[in-house]
Amino acid sequence: MPKKRFYRARAHSNPLSDSQFPVPVKPDEFDWSEHFPVFFPATEPEDNAKDLKVRFADIGCGFGGLIVKLALLFPEKLMVGMELRDKVTEYVKERILALREQYKGQYENITVLRTNAMKYLPNYFEKGQLEKMFFLFPDPHFKEKNHRRRIISTALLAEYAYVMAIGGILYTITDVQELGEWMKSTLDSHPLFEPLTADELEKDVCVELLSTATEEGQKVERNQGTTYRAIYRRIVAPKDPAGA
């Protein structure tokens, strides 16, 4: 397995800065076959390959702890971690390759991309494609002038709603109370999302992983810190009461 100490990078990057990496113009131009070779065998007819789509996205995936856990829970679902930092992305690539080599036939359904999800999600995903989106311990951007960099905002929720399937689940967690309240209030006020019920949260196998699968979550647990979750379902747009 790769060693994290050789891939350390700054804790956060400026999501509004321009980065140098290729970005597809539209989703059907991106070739996923090199990321999921077992799911896209060369012998398969091209039409069948087109039916395979990524369904889970971990935005700002860090060192890939969440997608590694999810890989075995949902072996038939293709999932991607999206990370802006180049060294961290390289670590996750090496980690996935090592897991595939060590556990033959497993971890073939996960991959990582170096990209800026705040800018380019519609370049990778079609309308209604994603069933789950994860935002674990995002950068709080404490200064008010930097709140526009936050990964959960009214404008960005419109983009997330576009790429999410009706009934899809959006997961957020943070150990920063102010950010947790921000994310919850932003989701509460958006017409295309509704919170999961307590019963639904209890039955969702992904909920516990929010706190345990990542370095950040494990650190919070060790320090007996408090976390703030906001977990919402993508819903159909409510009808205009005027009938428009």
VEXDREN-2710 file (C-alpha; in Angstrom, 1 decimal):
% VEXDREN-2710
k/r/px/py/pz
1/MET/0.0/0.0/0.0
2/PRO/1.2/3.6/-0.7
3/LYS/2.4/5.6/2.4
4/LYS/0.5/8.8/3.0
5/ARG/3.6/10.6/4.3
6/PHE/4.9/10.6/0.7
7/TYR/1.7/12.2/-0.6
8/ARG/1.0/14.9/1.9
9/ALA/-0.3/18.3/0.6
10/ARG/-1.9/21.4/1.9
11/ALA/-5.0/20.7/3.9
12/HIS/-7.1/22.7/1.4
13/SER/-7.0/24.3/-2.0
14/ASN/-8.6/27.4/-3.4
15/PRO/-11.6/26.0/-5.5
16/LEU/-11.9/29.2/-7.4
17/SER/-8.4/29.2/-8.7
18/ASP/-7.6/27.8/-12.2
19/SER/-5.9/24.4/-12.2
20/GLN/-4.2/22.6/-15.0
21/PHE/-5.9/19.3/-15.8
22/PRO/-8.0/18.1/-18.7
23/VAL/-11.8/18.5/-18.5
24/PRO/-14.3/16.9/-20.9
25/VAL/-16.6/19.3/-22.7
26/LYS/-19.6/17.1/-22.0
27/PRO/-20.2/13.8/-20.1
28/ASP/-20.4/11.5/-23.1
29/GLU/-16.9/12.6/-24.2
30/PHE/-15.3/11.3/-21.0
31/ASP/-13.9/7.7/-21.2
32/TRP/-14.6/5.8/-18.0
33/SER/-13.3/2.5/-19.4
34/GLU/-9.7/3.1/-18.2
35/HIS/-11.0/3.7/-14.7
36/PHE/-13.3/0.6/-14.6
37/PRO/-11.6/-1.9/-16.9
38/VAL/-13.5/-4.9/-15.4
39/PHE/-16.8/-3.2/-16.1
40/PHE/-15.9/-2.1/-19.6
41/PRO/-14.2/-5.1/-21.1
42/ALA/-12.9/-4.7/-24.7
43/THR/-15.2/-7.5/-25.9
44/GLU/-18.4/-5.8/-24.8
45/PRO/-20.5/-4.2/-27.4
46/GLU/-20.2/-0.4/-27.3
47/ASP/-24.0/0.0/-26.7
48/ASN/-23.8/-2.1/-23.5
49/ALA/-20.8/-0.1/-22.2
50/LYS/-22.7/3.1/-22.6
51/ASP/-25.3/1.9/-20.0
52/LEU/-22.7/1.8/-17.3
53/LYS/-22.6/5.0/-15.3
54/VAL/-21.0/6.3/-12.2
55/ARG/-23.7/6.5/-9.5
56/PHE/-21.9/7.7/-6.3
57/ALA/-19.6/10.7/-6.1
58/ASP/-17.5/11.7/-3.1
59/ILE/-16.7/15.4/-3.5
60/GLY/-13.3/16.3/-2.0
61/CYS/-12.6/12.7/-1.3
62/GLY/-9.2/13.3/0.5
63/PHE/-7.3/10.0/0.9
64/GLY/-10.2/7.9/-0.3
65/GLY/-11.4/6.3/2.9
66/LEU/-15.1/6.6/2.1
67/ILE/-15.1/5.2/-1.4
68/VAL/-12.9/2.3/-0.2
69/LYS/-15.5/1.4/2.4
70/LEU/-18.4/1.9/0.0
71/ALA/-16.8/-0.3/-2.6
72/LEU/-17.6/-3.5/-0.8
73/LEU/-21.0/-2.4/0.5
74/PHE/-22.2/-1.6/-3.1
75/PRO/-20.1/-3.8/-5.4
76/GLU/-22.4/-3.2/-8.4
77/LYS/-22.3/0.6/-8.2
78/LEU/-19.6/2.6/-9.9
79/MET/-18.3/5.4/-7.7
80/VAL/-15.7/8.2/-8.0
81/GLY/-13.8/10.3/-5.6
82/MET/-13.2/13.8/-6.8
83/GLU/-10.2/15.7/-5.4
84/LEU/-8.5/18.9/-6.3
85/ARG/-5.1/18.3/-4.8
86/ASP/-2.7/16.5/-7.2
87/LYS/-0.6/14.6/-4.6
88/VAL/-3.6/13.4/-2.7
89/THR/-5.3/12.3/-5.9
90/GLU/-2.1/10.3/-6.8
91/TYR/-2.2/8.6/-3.5
92/VAL/-5.8/7.5/-3.9
93/LYS/-4.9/6.2/-7.4
94/GLU/-2.1/4.1/-6.0
95/ARG/-4.2/2.9/-3.1
96/ILE/-6.9/1.6/-5.4
97/LEU/-4.5/-0.1/-7.6
98/ALA/-2.8/-1.8/-4.6
99/LEU/-6.2/-2.9/-3.3
100/ARG/-7.2/-4.4/-6.7
101/GLU/-3.9/-6.3/-6.8
102/GLN/-4.2/-7.5/-3.2
103/TYR/-7.9/-8.5/-3.3
104/LYS/-8.5/-9.9/-6.8
105/GLY/-12.0/-9.1/-8.1
106/GLN/-12.7/-6.4/-5.5
107/TYR/-12.4/-2.6/-5.6
108/GLU/-12.9/-2.6/-9.3
109/ASN/-15.9/-0.3/-8.9
110/ILE/-14.1/2.7/-7.5
111/THR/-11.8/5.4/-9.0
112/VAL/-10.5/8.9/-8.4
113/LEU/-10.4/12.0/-10.6
114/ARG/-8.3/15.1/-10.1
115/THR/-10.8/17.9/-10.9
116/ASN/-12.7/20.8/-9.5
117/ALA/-16.2/19.7/-8.6
118/MET/-17.3/23.2/-7.9
119/LYS/-16.7/24.1/-11.5
120/TYR/-17.0/21.0/-13.6
121/LEU/-19.6/18.5/-12.3
122/PRO/-21.9/18.9/-15.3
123/ASN/-18.9/18.1/-17.5
124/TYR/-18.7/14.6/-16.0
125/PHE/-22.3/13.7/-15.1
126/GLU/-25.6/13.7/-17.0
127/LYS/-28.9/15.0/-15.7
128/GLY/-30.2/12.7/-13.0
129/GLN/-27.2/10.4/-13.0
130/LEU/-26.0/10.3/-9.4
131/GLU/-27.8/8.4/-6.7
132/LYS/-25.5/9.5/-3.8
133/MET/-23.3/12.6/-3.3
134/PHE/-21.0/12.9/-0.3
135/PHE/-19.4/16.1/1.2
136/LEU/-17.4/15.0/4.3
137/PHE/-15.7/17.6/6.4
138/PRO/-15.4/20.3/3.7
139/ASP/-13.2/23.4/4.1
140/PRO/-15.2/25.8/6.4
141/HIS/-13.8/28.9/4.8
142/PHE/-14.3/30.8/8.0
143/LYS/-13.8/34.3/6.7
144/GLU/-17.1/35.8/5.5
145/LYS/-15.4/37.0/2.3
146/ASN/-14.6/33.4/1.5
147/HIS/-18.0/32.0/2.1
148/ARG/-18.4/31.9/-1.7
149/ARG/-15.9/29.1/-1.7
150/ARG/-18.0/26.8/0.4
151/ILE/-19.0/23.6/-1.3
152/ILE/-22.6/23.9/-0.2
153/SER/-24.4/27.0/-1.4
154/THR/-27.7/27.8/-3.0
155/ALA/-26.1/28.2/-6.5
156/LEU/-24.2/24.9/-6.2
157/LEU/-27.2/23.0/-4.9
158/ALA/-28.9/23.8/-8.1
159/GLU/-26.0/22.0/-9.9
160/TYR/-26.1/19.1/-7.6
161/ALA/-29.8/18.8/-8.0
162/TYR/-29.3/18.7/-11.8
163/VAL/-26.9/15.7/-11.7
164/MET/-28.8/13.8/-9.0
165/ALA/-31.5/11.3/-9.6
166/ILE/-34.9/11.9/-8.0
167/GLY/-34.7/10.2/-4.7
168/GLY/-30.9/10.5/-4.6
169/ILE/-29.3/11.3/-1.2
170/LEU/-26.9/14.1/-0.5
171/TYR/-24.7/13.6/2.6
172/THR/-22.8/16.3/4.5
173/ILE/-20.9/16.2/7.8
174/THR/-18.6/18.7/9.6
175/ASP/-17.2/19.3/13.0
176/VAL/-17.6/23.1/12.7
177/GLN/-20.9/24.1/14.2
178/GLU/-21.3/27.3/12.1
179/LEU/-20.6/25.4/8.9
180/GLY/-23.0/22.7/9.9
181/GLU/-25.7/25.2/10.6
182/TRP/-24.9/26.9/7.2
183/MET/-25.2/23.7/5.3
184/LYS/-28.4/22.6/7.0
185/SER/-30.1/26.0/6.5
186/THR/-29.0/26.2/2.9
187/LEU/-30.5/22.7/2.2
188/ASP/-33.6/23.5/4.2
189/SER/-34.3/26.6/2.1
190/HIS/-33.8/24.8/-1.3
191/PRO/-37.0/23.6/-3.0
192/LEU/-35.3/20.5/-4.5
193/PHE/-34.2/18.9/-1.3
194/GLU/-35.9/17.5/1.9
195/PRO/-34.3/16.0/5.0
196/LEU/-34.4/12.3/5.7
197/THR/-36.5/11.2/8.6
198/ALA/-35.0/9.7/11.8
199/ASP/-36.1/6.3/10.7
200/GLU/-34.5/6.6/7.3
201/LEU/-31.2/7.8/8.8
202/GLU/-31.2/4.8/11.1
203/LYS/-31.6/2.4/8.2
204/ASP/-29.1/4.0/5.9
205/VAL/-25.8/2.1/6.0
206/CYS/-23.9/5.1/4.7
207/VAL/-24.7/7.4/7.7
208/GLU/-22.2/5.7/10.2
209/LEU/-19.4/5.9/7.6
210/LEU/-19.7/9.6/7.5
211/SER/-18.0/9.7/10.9
212/THR/-15.7/6.7/10.7
213/ALA/-14.4/6.3/7.1
214/THR/-12.2/9.3/6.8
215/GLU/-9.1/10.7/8.5
216/GLU/-11.0/13.8/9.6
217/GLY/-13.8/11.8/11.1
218/GLN/-11.5/9.5/12.9
219/LYS/-9.6/12.4/14.4
220/VAL/-12.9/14.0/15.6
221/GLU/-13.8/10.7/17.2
222/ARG/-10.4/10.3/18.9
223/ASN/-10.8/13.9/20.3
224/GLN/-14.4/13.2/21.4
225/GLY/-15.5/16.1/19.2
226/THR/-19.0/16.9/18.0
227/THR/-20.2/16.5/14.4
228/TYR/-23.0/18.1/12.6
229/ARG/-24.8/16.2/9.8
230/ALA/-27.2/17.3/7.1
231/ILE/-28.6/14.5/5.0
232/TYR/-31.2/15.3/2.3
233/ARG/-33.1/13.7/-0.5
234/ARG/-33.4/15.1/-4.0
235/ILE/-37.1/15.6/-4.7
236/VAL/-39.3/16.7/-7.6
237/ALA/-39.7/20.4/-7.9
238/PRO/-42.9/21.5/-6.1
239/LYS/-45.6/22.7/-8.4
240/ASP/-46.2/26.4/-8.6
241/PRO/-49.3/27.1/-6.5
242/ALA/-50.5/29.5/-9.3
243/GLY/-50.4/26.6/-11.7
244/ALA/-47.6/28.0/-13.8
END
